[in-house]
Amino acid sequence: MLPHHLPSKITTKKLISLSIIMITIIR
């Protein structure tokens, strides 16, 4: 929730979101 606190967490969440979208497209 705090980008200036844990940018890594934001990146991970974005990566997960991208992965889900990719899987959905493939499916």
Secondary structure, DSSP 4 states (H G I P E B T S, - for coil): --TTT-HHHHHHHHHHHHHHHHHHHH-
